[in-house]
Amino acid sequence: RLLLLTALATLAHLEVRAQGVLAVQGFGYPTGQLSAASLGMGGANAEIDPASPLNPANLGRPTRYALYLQYEPEFRRTTAGAAEFATTTIRFPGFLMSGAIGRFTLGASFSTLLDRTWSNVYTDTLVIDGSPVASTLIAGSDGAMNDARFAASYWVNPRLQVGLGVHAISGENR
């Protein structure tokens, strides 16, 4: 029965589309603060992934020094009528460094919490004093909210580790 249920659950899937509420409210695009490994697993291992800054206790999983840098280009394509525009946004949403000293592991991570980088350029015709005047309108935002985390973890025994993290949120929008 278990094998049959597993096979049915694997074959039956639904497509679900959603938009983050934070983005709708204008705070920015929530990047999720997940490492490439966690993104590849759909976020399933984010709580046990030392490169994702969500759980400070798992900072001690690698028992050596670690340095992690993540690069995420974003490719967008917009079609309006017959015109098509393509843009590339370069992002470095995650950086982590950690090192073990005995049973203690200390680390610092910097990640993008919300991203508000966008720009729009379009042409329009304004009527000024009865005469049409061609114009180009440019609107954009460049900025983000970032999360700086300083954390420590301690191996109590092979089955229990504890951690403490202090987060500082910074950023600006221009």
N, C-alpha and C positions, 0 to 999 in steps of 0.2 A: 504494500500500500504506500509506503514512504517513497519508494522508487517511482511509482505512478504519479503521486502528488508532485514530486520534484520535477518530473518530466513535463507535467501539465503546467506547472508554474513557470518553467523555463520557456515553454512554447507560447504561452499566453502572456502577452505584454500590451500595455497601453501607452500611447504617446501622451505626455503631459507637458503643457507649456505654461510657464508662469513668468512673472516679472517681479523683481524685488520691490517691496513697498518703499524702501529708502530711496530708490531711484525715482519713483513716482513723486515723492515729496520734495525732490530737488536736492537732496543731500549728496547725491552722487551714486556712481555705480559700485555696488558692494562686490569687491573682488573675491571675498571668501577666505582670504588668508590661508590658502592651502598650498602645500608644496606640489611639485610636479607629480610625485608619486601618489599623493592623495587625490589630485585632480584626475589622474589616470584610473583611479578606483572609484570615481564618483563621490569622493569624500568619505568613503566607508571606513578608512583607517586613519582619519585625521586626528582622533583623540590619542592614538598610540604612535603617531609619526613624530619623531623628534624634530624634523625640519618644518613642521607646521606649528606656529606659535599659539596653539590653543591650550595645551596641557603641559604645565611646567614640570610635572613629575617625569614625563617621558624625555625630558632633556638629557637624562642620565642613561638612556638606552645605549648610545654608542659609548664604549668605555675608553675612548681615545679622544684626541682633539678633532674637531670637525669644523669645516667651513663650507657654507652652502650659499650659492647665489642663483637666483632664478630669473630667467629672461622670458618674457611673454609678449611677442608681437601680436597686435590685434589688427586684422584686416577687415575693412568695412567696404561695402559696395552699396551705393544708393542709385536707384533708377527713378527718374522723373520724366515721364513721357518717353521721348526717344533718346534723351540724354542719360548717360551713365557716368557716375563718378566713383573713384576708388581712392581710399585713404589707408594709411598704415599708422597705427599708434604704437610707439615703442614703450614698453613697460618693463621695469625691474621690480616686481611686486614683493620679492622676498629676499632677505639676507639674514644669515644666522651664523654665529660663531660660538663654539663651546669647547670646554676642556675639562677633563676629569682630574681630580686630585684626591686619590684614595676613593672613598665612597661618595664624595661630593662631586657634583658637576656644576660648574658655573657657566652662564651663557648670556649672550645678548642677541636680540633679533630686532630687525626693522622690517616692517611690512606695510603694504598699502591697505588701509581700512576701507576708504571710499575714494573713488576717482571721479573728478569732475573736469576732465579734459575733453573739449569738443570745440568745433568751429563750424560755422555756416557762412557761405558766401553766395550771394545771388544777386541778379540784376533786376531792376525794377524801373518803372517810369513814373515820375512824380509830376503832377501838374502844379506849376508855380506861376502865379499871375496869369493863368489862362494858357500857358505854353507848356507842352510836355518836355520834361528834362530827364534824360537817361541817367541812372545812378547805379552804383554797386554798393550793396549793403553787406557789411561784415560784422558778425556777432560771434563771440567765443568766450570760453572760460578755460583757464589753465590753472590747475591746482588739484590738491587732494588732501585728504586727512590721512595721516600716517600713525602707525602704532609702534612705539619703541618699547620693547619688553626686556627687562633685566630679570633673570630667573636663576634659581638654584634648585637642585634636586639632591636627594640623599637616598642611598640604597639601605633600607633598614635590614632586609634579608632578601634572598633571591626572589621571593614572591611578593614583596612589598617595597614600593619606593614612594617617597613623598616629595612634593615640590611646592615652591612658592614663587610667584611672579609678580612684578610690579610693572604696570603699564603706564606709559605717558602718551597721550594723544596730542598730536600737533598737526598743523597744516594751515593752508590759506587758499583762497580762490582769487584769481585775478581775471 
